[in-house]
């Protein structure tokens, strides 16, 4: 099977996730900047989650540029990833509305952890289908960011009960490491003439 339907469906789901998150932002009734102060935690949570959705969309796009075909297992692995990403609006709102309270913050981290694991499962399913010499397997290599990110989430979850701010700092740190451009797949596609 070709990848085009999977990519189109995933793009649609991610667009809906971002739309739901932005619709959850409430417009202040005040007309001065001071009216934004109570909304700051919600806005910051939205910005962080928007970054995460953008990072997943970008990496998903690159991953499927290197994927020649999909199987039923890859389709289910992709749905598994989309399930966890679809929880971002709920956990983003809960964490933001409650100003990084000790329960919503680790739940947010748990969803981040599960999305990271789901992404790794999807990546492994594609590599398993296409083989260890595939473009994706070669481009991903040891994938230190993909392995360190879940460890950061695992550390941040229990830490959130002690200091939600430090825990949130770890979530921001992971997002920032993924914002650094990773050109491995682009480079491999160019080398193989498939860009």
C-alpha positions, 0 to 999 in steps of 0.5 A: 500500500502507498503512504499517501492516505496515511499521510493525508489522514495524519495531517488532518488529525494533527490539524484538528488537534491544533484547532482544538487547542487554540479554540480552548484559549479564552479571550480576556474581557479586559482591554489592557495587557494586564488582562492577559496575566491570568491567561499566561499559564494557559497560553504558555501550555498552548505554546509548548503543546503547539511546538510538540505537535509541530515537531511530531508533524515535521518528523512524521512527514520526514519519516514517511518521505523515506517510507515506500509502502505501509502495512496493516501493522504500520497503519495501526502503529500510526493510529496508536501515535495519533491516539496519544497526540489526540490527548494533547488538547485535554492535557494541555488545557488541564495543566494550563488551567490549573497553573502547573498543579501537581496532578495535571503536570505529570499527566501531561508528561505521561501523555508526552511519554506515551506519544514518544513511545508510540512514535518509536513503535511506528519507526520500528514498524517501518524499519522492520518492514523495510529492513535494516538497510532501508533509508529510514534505518540508515538515517535514524542510526542510533537516534539518541534524541529518540531514546533520551526523550522518553527518559527525560519524561520518565524523570519529569513525571515523578518530579512533577509531584515535588516541583511542577516547574522543574518538571515543565522545564524538562518538557521544554528542554526536550522540545528545544532539543527537537527544534534543532534541525535534524537533517538526517532523513533529508540528507539520505533522500538527497543522496539516494536521489529521492528528494 
